[in-house]
Amino acid sequence: MNIESVHDEDEPFLWSEILVRGPQAEVFLQGQLSQDVADLSDTGAWSFLLEPNSDVLCTCFVRALPDGFSLLVARESSLGALARLKRFHLRVDCTLELFDAATGPFSTWGEQIDLGEPGPAEFVGVSPQSYGGAFVTSHVSFAKGCFTGQELVARMDARGSSVPWRFVRVVGPSLDAVDAVLKRKGPEGVSGVTSAVRRGDSVAALGFIHRSALDEATSSTEVTLDVIA
């Protein structure tokens, strides 16, 4: 099982903020984030931060500031995100600063499950397409030009390639029952529960399932499973 513990649904979800400020903040982030930040408003938008091989390192919620940008990142992912940005922070006139944030796009672990938003436990070295087409549409701009990790993501999108792992929301009587359904069929890999909360006598969770197991899992009487679009 990928998960270490089941959270209370009202347990706070902690956020950090990476501030990117300076004359070349936009130029820098256009080359690092999957989202187009050129016309970003202060209301913000979601983005992937990708590894060079196109695997998702984390998601972030990006907002425009008068002198740069704010990236809200799950606190458990913040040090990795900052380190990843610093790897490519070369000869560019902007600064990177990390702070704890009081609030974020959602407030509790229960909200994360309900929204189907990936968090630290869901960043398991898969491509953006594994999180569903809606996530790719809302997190990736294929029109803005090159960004780190773009090549494979764009190729998969252009060819309509099917990814082996799919991100799902699932409810069942226990953590073990939910995890067993996600791992019932398919090769070993990232399948299984990643985040979960207690809800009365049941468990609501996020996780990954192999595409070969989807039909069997969605017809299971043990759990309710929804593929996140």
ZAMARGU-4260 file (C-alpha; in steps of 0.2 Angstrom, whole numbers, plus 5000, padded with zeros to 4 digits):
<rodrens>
0) 5000/5000/5000 | 5007/5017/4995 | 4998/5026/5010 | 5005/5028/5027 | 4989/5034/5037
5) 4971/5038/5035 | 4967/5057/5039 | 4953/5064/5047 | 4943/5073/5034 | 4944/5090/5043
10) 4963/5089/5046 | 4971/5104/5039 | 4980/5103/5022 | 4996/5113/5023 | 5002/5125/5010
15) 5018/5134/5006 | 5021/5149/4994 | 5035/5151/4982 | 5037/5170/4977 | 5045/5173/4961
20) 5049/5192/4959 | 5059/5202/4947 | 5060/5209/4930 | 5062/5192/4922 | 5050/5182/4933
25) 5038/5179/4919 | 5051/5174/4907 | 5058/5162/4919 | 5041/5154/4924 | 5036/5153/4906
30) 5050/5141/4903 | 5047/5131/4919 | 5028/5129/4921 | 5016/5120/4910 | 5003/5135/4912
35) 5004/5150/4902 | 5008/5164/4914 | 5009/5179/4902 | 4991/5184/4904 | 4988/5177/4921
40) 4976/5187/4932 | 4977/5188/4951 | 4963/5175/4952 | 4976/5162/4947 | 4977/5146/4938
45) 4983/5128/4941 | 4999/5122/4933 | 5010/5107/4933 | 5029/5108/4938 | 5037/5094/4928
50) 5053/5085/4928 | 5064/5086/4912 | 5057/5068/4908 | 5039/5075/4908 | 5035/5066/4925
55) 5024/5077/4937 | 5035/5084/4951 | 5020/5093/4959 | 5005/5105/4955 | 5005/5123/4960
60) 4992/5137/4960 | 4999/5152/4951 | 4994/5170/4954 | 5000/5186/4946 | 5008/5199/4958
65) 5012/5217/4954 | 5031/5212/4954 | 5030/5194/4950 | 5021/5178/4954 | 5015/5168/4969
70) 5015/5149/4967 | 5005/5140/4981 | 5012/5122/4983 | 5007/5108/4995 | 5019/5110/5010
75) 5026/5093/5008 | 5031/5096/4990 | 5038/5114/4993 | 5056/5110/4996 | 5057/5098/4980
80) 5048/5111/4970 | 5060/5125/4975 | 5075/5114/4972 | 5068/5110/4955 | 5065/5128/4950
85) 5083/5133/4956 | 5091/5120/4945 | 5085/5131/4930 | 5087/5148/4938 | 5102/5153/4928
90) 5107/5170/4922 | 5089/5176/4925 | 5084/5192/4934 | 5072/5186/4947 | 5072/5179/4965
95) 5065/5164/4973 | 5058/5164/4991 | 5049/5150/5000 | 5037/5154/5014 | 5023/5145/5024
100) 5006/5150/5018 | 4991/5152/5029 | 4978/5147/5016 | 4978/5138/4999 | 4966/5132/4985
105) 4958/5120/4997 | 4959/5119/5016 | 4957/5101/5022 | 4961/5083/5017 | 4943/5080/5015
110) 4941/5094/5002 | 4956/5087/4993 | 4947/5070/4991 | 4931/5078/4986 | 4939/5089/4973
115) 4950/5075/4966 | 4965/5086/4967 | 4982/5077/4967 | 4993/5081/4983 | 5010/5076/4988
120) 5005/5057/4990 | 4999/5057/4972 | 5015/5064/4964 | 5022/5047/4960 | 5032/5049/4944
125) 5018/5048/4931 | 5014/5059/4916 | 5001/5073/4917 | 4989/5063/4906 | 4988/5050/4920
130) 4978/5063/4930 | 4965/5064/4916 | 4961/5075/4901 | 4952/5088/4912 | 4968/5091/4922
135) 4979/5092/4906 | 4967/5105/4899 | 4967/5116/4915 | 4985/5114/4919 | 4994/5114/4902
140) 4996/5126/4888 | 5002/5119/4872 | 5001/5136/4863 | 5014/5146/4874 | 5030/5139/4868
145) 5043/5127/4876 | 5044/5123/4894 | 5054/5110/4904 | 5046/5093/4902 | 5035/5098/4887
150) 5041/5086/4874 | 5033/5070/4879 | 5018/5078/4886 | 5015/5087/4869 | 5018/5071/4859
155) 5006/5061/4870 | 4993/5074/4868 | 4995/5075/4849 | 4995/5056/4846 | 4981/5053/4859
160) 4991/5040/4868 | 4984/5030/4882 | 4993/5030/4898 | 4994/5014/4909 | 4989/5022/4925
165) 4973/5032/4929 | 4970/5043/4944 | 4953/5039/4953 | 4942/5043/4967 | 4936/5028/4977
170) 4925/5025/4992 | 4924/5008/5001 | 4921/5000/5018 | 4940/5000/5023 | 4957/5005/5017
175) 4962/4987/5014 | 4946/4984/5003 | 4949/5000/4993 | 4967/4996/4990 | 4964/4978/4985
180) 4952/4984/4972 | 4964/4996/4964 | 4978/4982/4964 | 4967/4968/4959 | 4973/4967/4941
185) 4988/4974/4931 | 5006/4975/4933 | 5015/4981/4949 | 5018/4999/4949 | 5010/5015/4956
190) 4993/5006/4958 | 4984/5008/4975 | 4978/5021/4988 | 4988/5037/4990 | 4977/5048/5001
195) 4962/5044/5011 | 4950/5051/5024 | 4938/5042/5037 | 4920/5046/5034 | 4909/5037/5046
200) 4910/5018/5043 | 4919/5020/5026 | 4935/5027/5018 | 4936/5039/5004 | 4952/5039/4995
205) 4962/5044/4980 | 4974/5033/4971 | 4979/5025/4954 | 4973/5010/4945 | 4980/5001/4929
210) 4969/5004/4914 | 4967/4985/4912 | 4958/4984/4929 | 4946/4998/4926 | 4931/4989/4919
215) 4932/4976/4933 | 4934/4989/4947 | 4920/5000/4941 | 4908/4985/4942 | 4914/4980/4959
220) 4901/4978/4973 | 4914/4982/4986 | 4918/5000/4982 | 4912/5015/4972 | 4925/5021/4960
225) 4926/5036/4948 | 4939/5039/4936 | 4944/5057/4937 | 4942/5065/4920
</rodrens>
